[in-house]
Amino acid sequence: MKYLIIITTLLFSAINAQTIEKDSKNISVSPFIDGTVLVPKTAEKIPLAIIIGGSGPTDRNGNQQMMENNSLRYLAEGLYKNNIASFRYDKRIVKQMKERTINEASIRFDDFIKDADDVLKFFSKAETFSKIYIIGHSQGSLVGIMAAQKGADGFISIAGAGQSIDNVIVEQLSKQAPGLTENARTAFAEMKANGSTTNYSPGLSSIFREALQPFIYSWMKFNPREELTKLDIPVMIINGDNDIQVAVTEADLLHRAKPGADFLIVPKMNHVLKKIEGDALENQKAYNDYKMPVMPELIVSISNFINK
């Protein structure tokens, strides 16, 4: 009997995976954006969630080079099981890296906003879905806020910052490298005034190197709280209390800006949406554990919010 249960479970898992794969389709929304649309088979119109990934060369599944956790893929598949379609996409820099056409000095934060705008327009024009929600994770939260202003039916922030990126970086430095904090403040002030800076320590070169400055400058112009107040649609703000990248205080800031929003702090959830029972080492290992599922509580809460 024990072996029969195991075989039945494995068979069910295989069938489920095949069904999801069958209902997945890879599409190109623009010359910059390739992604996967996952649509449950149903006779009725259902909602669509557009999932926007975080910082760096993040692909449609939430992965980067040397980091495979499948967080966004598992999020999409969880929504699928709750009768919610999704579209998740590679950030444009993923495609540029593959084609060896990337030019770091030319990247602007506004490019990511335009890509999200194009995705929203693409699916809005199709009129295939009952409503369209945007889910933004980490950096994608701010991108999603900006895109949602163009006509989404709802917005969900997961691990999104509540401050402009310069303030986020200064706060992180105050905890991790306090000796560099004042230098960073000075460099950001100069960048804000002049568009660039040369007044930074070698220890801050990963942030302030010349080729990256135009991108940072374009990003720091946006204040997430101010932009969030412009949304007159249902909003949900989510953070994990085991997130070592984005503190719960960032979610608090967003909630203060939008007090009517649904607000959820998920116990033990880390930045890549996994449940962490142990220490910081376990937390870090989860970033590269592609078999570890995302937290069921997250799927249930988002599904309930979209379907209500």
C-alpha positions as CSV (number, residue, x, y, z in Angstrom):
1,M,0.0,0.0,0.0
2,K,2.8,2.4,0.9
3,Y,4.4,1.9,-2.5
4,L,1.1,2.3,-4.3
5,I,0.6,5.7,-2.6
6,I,4.1,6.8,-3.6
7,I,3.5,5.7,-7.2
8,T,0.1,7.4,-7.3
9,T,1.6,10.6,-6.0
10,L,4.4,10.6,-8.5
11,L,1.9,9.9,-11.3
12,F,-0.3,12.7,-10.3
13,S,2.6,15.1,-10.1
14,A,3.7,14.1,-13.6
15,I,0.2,14.6,-15.0
16,N,-0.1,18.0,-13.3
17,A,3.3,19.1,-14.7
18,Q,2.3,18.0,-18.2
19,T,-1.0,19.9,-17.9
20,I,0.7,23.1,-16.9
21,E,3.3,22.7,-19.7
22,K,0.4,22.1,-22.2
23,D,-1.3,25.3,-21.1
24,S,1.9,27.4,-21.3
25,K,2.9,29.3,-24.4
26,N,6.1,31.3,-25.0
27,I,5.4,34.6,-26.8
28,S,7.1,37.9,-27.7
29,V,5.4,41.1,-26.7
30,S,8.0,43.4,-28.2
31,P,11.5,43.2,-29.7
32,F,12.8,43.4,-26.1
33,I,10.3,41.2,-24.2
34,D,9.9,37.4,-24.4
35,G,7.8,35.6,-21.8
36,T,5.5,32.8,-20.9
37,V,1.7,33.0,-20.7
38,L,0.1,30.3,-18.6
39,V,-3.7,30.1,-19.0
40,P,-5.9,27.5,-17.3
41,K,-8.5,25.9,-19.6
42,T,-11.9,27.3,-18.8
43,A,-15.0,28.4,-20.6
44,E,-15.2,31.7,-18.8
45,K,-13.0,34.8,-18.8
46,I,-10.5,34.7,-16.0
47,P,-8.1,37.3,-14.5
48,L,-4.5,37.7,-15.7
49,A,-1.5,38.5,-13.5
50,I,1.5,40.2,-15.1
51,I,4.5,39.2,-13.0
52,I,7.5,41.6,-13.0
53,G,10.8,40.4,-11.7
54,G,13.4,42.1,-9.5
55,S,16.8,43.7,-10.0
56,G,19.6,42.4,-12.2
57,P,19.3,40.1,-15.2
58,T,16.3,38.3,-13.9
59,D,14.5,35.9,-16.2
60,R,10.8,35.0,-16.3
61,N,11.3,32.2,-13.7
62,G,13.0,34.5,-11.2
63,N,16.4,33.2,-11.9
64,Q,19.8,34.7,-12.8
65,Q,23.1,33.2,-13.9
66,M,24.4,31.0,-11.1
67,M,21.1,31.5,-9.2
68,E,18.2,29.2,-9.9
69,N,15.3,29.3,-7.5
70,N,12.2,29.3,-9.8
71,S,10.4,31.7,-7.5
72,L,8.4,33.4,-10.2
73,R,7.7,30.2,-12.1
74,Y,6.2,28.6,-9.0
75,L,4.2,31.8,-8.2
76,A,2.7,31.6,-11.7
77,E,2.0,27.9,-11.4
78,G,0.3,28.4,-8.0
79,L,-1.9,31.1,-9.5
80,Y,-2.8,28.7,-12.4
81,K,-4.1,26.2,-9.9
82,N,-6.4,28.9,-8.5
83,N,-7.8,29.7,-12.0
84,I,-5.7,32.8,-12.6
85,A,-3.7,33.2,-15.8
86,S,-0.3,34.8,-15.8
87,F,2.4,36.3,-18.0
88,R,5.9,36.4,-16.7
89,Y,8.8,37.7,-18.8
90,D,12.6,38.0,-19.1
91,K,13.9,41.4,-18.3
92,R,15.2,43.0,-21.5
93,I,18.8,42.8,-20.3
94,V,18.5,39.0,-20.2
95,K,17.9,39.0,-23.9
96,Q,20.6,41.6,-24.5
97,M,23.1,39.4,-22.6
98,K,22.2,36.4,-24.7
99,E,22.6,38.4,-27.9
100,R,25.7,40.1,-26.6
101,T,24.1,43.5,-27.4
102,I,24.0,44.9,-23.8
103,N,25.5,48.3,-23.1
104,E,25.5,49.0,-19.4
105,A,25.9,52.8,-19.9
106,S,22.7,52.9,-22.0
107,I,20.4,51.2,-19.6
108,R,17.7,53.4,-17.9
109,F,15.1,52.5,-15.3
110,D,12.5,54.0,-17.7
111,D,13.3,51.2,-20.1
112,F,11.9,48.7,-17.6
113,I,8.8,50.8,-17.1
114,K,8.2,51.0,-20.9
115,D,8.5,47.2,-21.1
116,A,5.9,46.8,-18.4
117,D,3.7,49.3,-20.2
118,D,4.0,47.4,-23.4
119,V,3.0,44.2,-21.7
120,L,0.0,45.8,-20.2
121,K,-1.1,47.3,-23.5
122,F,-0.6,44.0,-25.3
123,F,-2.9,42.1,-23.0
124,S,-5.4,45.0,-22.6
125,K,-5.8,45.3,-26.3
126,A,-6.5,41.5,-26.6
127,E,-9.5,41.8,-24.3
128,T,-9.1,38.1,-23.5
129,F,-9.1,38.4,-19.7
130,S,-11.7,39.6,-17.2
131,K,-9.2,41.9,-15.4
132,I,-5.5,42.5,-15.4
133,Y,-3.5,42.7,-12.2
134,I,0.2,43.5,-12.0
135,I,2.5,41.8,-9.5
136,G,5.9,43.4,-8.9
137,H,8.6,41.7,-7.0
138,S,11.5,43.7,-5.4
139,Q,12.6,46.3,-8.0
140,G,9.7,45.1,-10.1
141,S,7.4,46.6,-7.4
142,L,8.3,50.1,-8.4
143,V,8.2,49.2,-12.1
144,G,4.8,47.7,-11.5
145,I,3.5,50.8,-9.7
146,M,4.4,52.9,-12.6
147,A,2.9,50.6,-15.2
148,A,-0.3,50.1,-13.1
149,Q,-1.0,53.8,-13.4
150,K,-1.7,53.2,-17.1
151,G,-4.8,51.1,-16.5
152,A,-4.3,47.9,-14.6
153,D,-7.3,46.6,-12.5
154,G,-5.1,46.0,-9.4
155,F,-1.6,46.0,-8.1
156,I,0.4,43.7,-5.8
157,S,3.8,44.6,-4.3
158,I,6.0,41.8,-3.1
159,A,9.2,42.8,-1.2
160,G,9.0,46.3,-2.7
161,A,11.0,49.2,-1.4
162,G,9.2,52.1,0.3
163,Q,12.0,54.6,-0.4
164,S,13.9,55.9,-3.4
165,I,16.8,53.7,-4.3
166,D,19.5,56.1,-3.0
167,N,17.9,56.1,0.5
168,V,17.6,52.3,0.4
169,I,21.3,51.9,-0.4
170,V,22.3,54.4,2.3
171,E,20.2,52.5,4.8
172,Q,21.7,49.2,3.7
173,L,25.2,50.6,4.0
174,S,24.5,51.9,7.5
175,K,24.0,48.2,8.6
176,Q,26.6,46.5,6.4
177,A,29.4,49.0,5.9
178,P,28.7,52.0,8.2
179,G,32.1,53.6,7.4
180,L,30.9,54.2,3.8
181,T,27.5,55.7,4.7
182,E,28.4,59.4,4.7
183,N,30.4,59.1,1.5
184,A,27.4,57.5,-0.2
185,R,25.1,60.3,1.0
186,T,27.5,62.9,-0.4
187,A,27.8,61.1,-3.7
188,F,24.1,60.7,-4.1
189,A,23.5,64.4,-3.3
190,E,26.0,65.3,-6.0
191,M,24.4,62.9,-8.4
192,K,21.0,64.3,-7.7
193,A,22.2,67.9,-8.3
194,N,24.5,67.2,-11.3
195,G,23.4,63.9,-12.8
196,S,26.7,62.3,-12.0
197,T,29.4,62.2,-9.3
198,T,33.1,61.5,-8.9
199,N,33.1,62.0,-5.2
200,Y,33.0,58.4,-4.0
201,S,35.2,55.9,-2.3
202,P,36.7,52.9,-4.2
203,G,34.6,50.8,-1.8
204,L,31.5,52.2,-3.5
205,S,32.6,51.7,-7.1
206,S,30.1,48.8,-7.6
207,I,27.3,51.4,-7.1
208,F,28.9,54.6,-8.5
209,R,31.1,53.4,-11.4
210,E,30.7,55.7,-14.4
211,A,28.8,53.3,-16.7
212,L,26.2,52.5,-14.0
213,Q,25.5,56.1,-12.8
214,P,23.0,57.0,-15.5
215,F,20.9,54.0,-14.5
216,I,21.1,54.8,-10.8
217,Y,20.3,58.4,-11.5
218,S,17.2,57.5,-13.6
219,W,16.1,55.1,-10.9
220,M,16.5,57.4,-7.9
221,K,14.1,60.0,-9.4
222,F,11.2,57.8,-8.5
223,N,9.7,57.7,-4.9
224,P,7.6,54.6,-4.5
225,R,5.4,56.1,-1.9
226,E,4.5,59.1,-4.0
227,E,3.8,56.9,-7.0
228,L,1.7,54.4,-5.0
229,T,-0.7,57.2,-3.9
230,K,-1.5,57.8,-7.6
231,L,-3.1,54.4,-7.9
232,D,-6.9,54.4,-7.6
233,I,-7.2,50.6,-7.8
234,P,-7.1,47.7,-5.3
235,V,-3.6,47.4,-3.9
236,M,-1.9,44.6,-1.8
237,I,1.4,45.0,-0.1
238,I,3.3,41.9,0.9
239,N,6.7,41.2,2.6
240,G,8.3,38.3,4.3
241,D,9.7,38.7,7.8
242,N,12.7,36.6,6.9
243,D,13.7,38.8,4.0
244,I,17.4,39.8,4.3
245,Q,17.3,42.2,1.3
246,V,14.1,44.2,1.9
247,A,13.1,44.8,5.5
248,V,9.5,44.7,6.7
249,T,9.9,48.4,7.4
250,E,9.9,49.1,3.7
251,A,6.4,47.4,3.4
252,D,5.3,49.6,6.4
253,L,6.3,52.7,4.5
254,L,4.3,51.7,1.5
255,H,1.3,50.9,3.7
256,R,1.5,54.3,5.3
257,A,1.3,55.8,1.9
258,K,-1.6,53.6,1.0
259,P,-3.4,52.8,4.3
260,G,-6.4,51.3,2.5
261,A,-4.3,48.6,0.8
262,D,-4.4,45.0,1.9
263,F,-1.3,44.4,4.0
264,L,0.4,41.0,4.6
265,I,3.6,40.1,6.4
266,V,4.3,36.4,5.7
267,P,6.0,34.7,8.7
268,K,9.4,33.0,7.8
269,M,9.2,34.0,4.1
270,N,12.5,35.2,2.5
271,H,13.2,37.4,-0.5
272,V,12.7,34.7,-3.0
273,L,9.4,33.6,-1.5
274,K,10.7,30.5,0.3
275,K,10.0,29.4,3.9
276,I,13.1,29.6,6.0
277,E,13.1,27.8,9.4
278,G,16.8,28.2,10.1
279,D,19.6,30.7,10.1
280,A,21.1,33.1,7.5
281,L,23.0,30.3,5.8
282,E,19.8,28.4,5.1
283,N,18.2,31.7,3.9
284,Q,21.1,32.2,1.4
285,K,21.0,28.6,0.2
286,A,17.3,29.0,-0.7
287,Y,18.3,31.5,-3.4
288,N,19.7,28.6,-5.4
289,D,17.3,25.8,-4.5
290,Y,15.2,25.3,-7.7
291,K,13.1,22.5,-6.2
292,M,12.0,24.4,-3.1
293,P,8.4,25.6,-3.5
294,V,7.2,29.1,-2.8
295,M,5.1,29.5,0.4
296,P,1.5,28.3,0.0
297,E,0.3,31.2,2.1
298,L,1.6,33.6,-0.5
299,I,-0.3,31.8,-3.3
300,V,-3.5,31.7,-1.3
301,S,-3.4,35.3,-0.3
302,I,-2.7,36.6,-3.7
303,S,-5.3,34.4,-5.3
304,N,-8.0,35.5,-2.8
305,F,-7.1,39.1,-3.4
306,I,-7.3,38.8,-7.2
307,N,-10.5,36.7,-7.2
308,K,-12.5,38.6,-4.7
